[in-house]
């Protein structure tokens, strides 16, 4: 329904995108927004309006705003003047549906009440169904766990899912070898998951809330991350809007399959740094490369037990102000041990500008610093 609701015809959705570049003028920004609105409607009759934000609001077009639309519109937003960006962020974040999509009619309000009643009844039935299913799952899981321990022990596993090629070279040499970066999609992800915990008492899960996009300096989807091997070590590159690398606190962690950290680095203006200060191998306005310690084999965990390097979590740590105890935008790169993914290697001379194209219109450039992992 997301891809066709309220549009006419069944032609594929084609939304305008903008390449990276300088900030648009107010007139050009509004013109691009109008073009985006017309493409998003895809033939639906629109009531004209000079202001594109009012145009979208008056025609109820934000109900068509899907993940595909958000990805395309982000390429336009990053080049808009800040006041325009702020206004669009507020409309996109919305709040109540009546505010985001236009005023509700009486019939729509009645429909909402009926839907709420139906959802409540469905939730009660679902609880009963889940209780019955849970008993079956526990029985099956118990048998499976016994069989796993008996026949497929963890001792059979000797290395983590994240594996780096052994070049046999010193880090300074390896940094110059490998050629330009070639992105591996399997180890690339967007920072799209917003986690917000409101200030207050009580369990954290009871204080987990949905934060508006406007609460974070850069919204979900505006940054992407990917893994690389550089200077004989593991690194994560983060690509985002111009200026992000100096403006935000970034945290990257090598984690186990159940997200227990094995190594954590932070960089940027962090109020509460966690882990080590990151060694930055490449720095630029739209890309930054952080070194990570990726263990080859099994690691003993401080809290008990052992784990392997199976994933990398990257977070933008935002200032929660007076509302949020925790406010982050996260992305997790998970590597399947069975798929044989090789972390790509790149190199270049110190002072060379390197470009990372992480897909979804996220292209960033940074300059190799010569700061190697120790």
N, C-alpha and C positions, 0 to 999 in steps of 0.2 A: 504493500500500500504506500510505503514511503516514496517509492519512485514514480508513482503515477497518480496519487490522490489529488483531485482538483485540477488536473491538467487535461487537455484534450489531446486525442491521438495517442499512439503508442510508440512514437519515434524515440530512439535513445536520447537520454538527457545529455546535452552538451553545454557545459557552463564555461564562461570565460575565465581565464587564468592570467596572471601577470608574472613575468620573470622577475628575478631580483633586480633592484635598481634604486634610484633616488626617490625621495618622498614626492608624491604627487601634489599638485596644487589642489585647492579646495574644489575648483571647477572640474578638474580632471577626475578627482576622487568621486565626486557625485555622478559624473558621466559614467564611470566604470560601474558604480553601484546600480545605476539605472539599467545598464546593459545586463548586469547579473540578474536583476529582478525580472526583466523581460524573458531572459533565457530560462530562469527557474520556473516561471509560470507556464512556459511552453505552450502558448496558444490560448491560455485562459484570458477572457475579457477582463481588462483592468481599468479601474477608475484612475485617470491621470492625476499626478501630483508633482509639483516642482521639486519638493524635498524628497529624496529617495527613501529616507527613514520613514517619513509619513506615508510615502507610496507603499512601502512594504506593510506598514501597520494597517493602513486603511483597507488594503485588499486582502488582509489575512494571510499573507504569503509566508509568514514564519512557520506555519504548520507544514510547509513543504521542506523545511530546513533539516535535511538529513545529514548523515555523516559524510556522504559524497559532496553535498553542498557546502558543508563546513570546511572541508579540505580545499575546495576550489576557492571559496570566498576568503580563506585565510591568506592566499597569495595576493589578494587585493588589499586586505586590511593592513598587512605589514607595511604597505607603502602609503597609507593614508596619513594625513595630519592627525596629531594626537586627539584633538577635540572630536573629530569624526570617528576615530577608533573607539573612543570612550562611549559615544552615543550608540554606536552599533553593538558594542559589547553589552551594554545595558539592555538593548532590545533582544539580542540573542539569548542572554541569560534569562530575561523575562521575569520569572517569579510565577505569579498566578497565570493560568492560561488565558484568562480574560484580558490581562495586561499585555501578554506577548502576542496574542493572535487577534486582537480586536475585541470589542464588547460582545458578550454572549446574548443571544436572543432568549425569550422566555422558554421556547421549546428546547433550546440547547441546555438551559438550566435544568429543565425537567428531565432531559435525557441524561445529564450528568448524575442526577439523583438516582435514576433507575440503574445506571451503570454501577454506582457506589453500592446500592443494595445487592445487585447481582454479584459484585466482587466479594462482598461480605459473606454471602451465602457460599460462594465458591471456596473462600478461604477456610470456612468451617469444614466443608467436605474434604478439602485437600489435607487438612490436619489429620482427619480420620484415615484417609488413604495412606498418608505418609507413615502414620503409626504402624499400620499393618505391614507396609512395605519395609519399614525399618527392621522389624523382627526378622523378616526373610533375609535382608541384607546382612544383619549381624551374624546370622547362622552361616551364610555363604562365606562372609569375610573371615569368620573364625576358622572354617575349614581351609580356606585359601591361605591364610596366614600360616597355619600349621604346615600345609604342604610346601609353602615357600621356604619356611625355616628348615624343613626336612630335606628338600631336594634342590633348592636354588638359594644358597646362602650368599650373604653380602660379601663373604670372603672371595667369591669368584670375581668380584669387580676389583680392579686394581688402579683405575685412573678415572679422573673426572671427565665430564662430557665436553668441557672446554679444553681443547688440546692445541698447543702451539707447536709448530714445526721446529725441530732441533737443527739450527743452521750451523752449529759448531763455530760460529764467529763471535768475536768480541762485540759488545753492544755498539761501540762507536763505528765499527765496520758494518754491522747489520743495518745501522740506520741509513747508510748510503746505498744499500742494495734493496732490490725488490721492485723498483719502478713505481709509477704513480698508483694511488689507491684504486682498487677495483672492489666495489661493494658486494658483499654476500648478503642477499635478501634474508636468508635464514637466521642471520645474527644481527638483524636491524629491526628497530621498533620505534614507535612514536611514544612520546610522553603524553599519555591521554587519560590516565586514571587520577582523578582528584580525590584526595583523602583529607577530610576536614574533621577535627574534633573540637567541639565547642568548649569554651572555658566553663568550669563548674565542678561540682562534686558528683560522685557516683561512678559506676563502671564506664570505661572508655566506650564500650559498644553502645551504651545508652546515650552517649553524647556525640556519636558519629552523625554528621549532618551533610547535606548537599550544599556546597558553597557555590555562589554565583561566579561565573567566569571573571567578572570584574574584580573579584577579591584577590586574584593572583596577577602578578605583573605581566605574565605571558600566558595566554589561555591554553587549555589542553589541545594538543595537535599542532602547536606552533613550533615544537622542537622534536627532533628525531635523534636517535643514537645508534651506533654500530660498533662492532668489535673489529680490531685490527691487531696485527703483530708488527711492532716497530722497535728497533733497537734491541732485538732479541727478547722482547718482553710483551706482555699483553697490554693493550690500551683500549680505551673507549673514546670515540669521538662523538661530540654533541654538536649538532647544527641547529641554528635558530635564527630569529630575526636579527638584523644589524644592531650591534651594541649589547646583546644579551649576555655575552660572556663576561663582561665587566660589571654587569648590573645585578646579577642574581647569585644566590648561593646554590652551588651544585654539589650533590653527593653521589658517589658511585661506589657500589659494593659488589665484590665477588661473593656469591651466596651458594648455599647447598640447595638441593631440590625442594626443601621445605623452608627456604629463605633465611636460613641462619647464616650470618655474615662470617666470611673467612678473611676478608680484607676490605677496609673502607677508607676512602679518601674524600676530602672536601676541598673546595676552592671557591673564591668569591667572598662577598660581604656576608659571612655567616655569623649570626648572633650566638649560636651554640655549635661550634665545629665538632664533628664526630670523626674519630679515626685519625689517619695521617693527613698532613698537608700534601695535596697532590703535586706530583712532579708533572709539569706541563711541557709536553714535547712539541706542541704546535699551538700557537695562539693567534687569534684573529677576531675581528668584530662579529663574524657570523659562524665561526667554528672554533672548537677548543678540543685538544687531545690530552687525555689524562691517563697516566700510567697506573696499572693494577698489578698486584702480585697474584698470579694464578697458579696455585699448587697443582702438581701433576697427579699426585696420588691421594690417599686417604689422609684426612686431617683430624686430629683430636680437638674437640670443641671445649671451650672453657666451662660451659654449663653441663658438660657430660656428653658422652657418645662421640660418634665420628661422622664425618661427611666428606663429600667430594665437591669440587668446583663445577657446578652444573648450570649456573645462570649468573647474569649480571643485572643488578637493579640500578637504575639511574633516576635521580630525583631532583626536581627544583624545589628548594625549601623556601617557602614564602613567609613573610612577616604576618602573623595572624592578628596583630593589633590587639584590640580589646575584645574581640569576638571569638578567636580561635586559639586553642592550646597548640594544635598541630594543623598545618596547612601546607600540603605538598601536591605536586603534580608528578606522577610516576610512570615509568615504563620499565618492563622487565624483559630482558633477552634470555629466552630459555633455549638450551641446546639439548636435543634428544641424543643420548649416548649411542643409540643404534643407527643414526642416520649418516654418520661419517662426515659431518661438516668440518671443513678445514678453515680455521680463522685466516683470512687473507693477510698477506704481508705486503708492506710497501716501504719505500725508502726515498731518500733525497738528501741533497747537500744542505748544510746548515744555512739558513737565510732564504731558502727556496720557498716560494708560495705554493701551497698544495691545495687542490680543490677536491672536496668530498661531495658527491652527488648521492644522497641517501634516498632518492625517489620522493614521490608525492610533492614535487616542486620544492624540496628542501635541498638547496645547494649552498655550501659554505666554503670559505677560503680562509686559510691560516698560514702563518709563517713558521717554519721549523726553527725551534729555539736552540737546539743543541743541549738541552737539559735532559740527560738520560736517566733512566731508573737506576737506583743503587741497590 
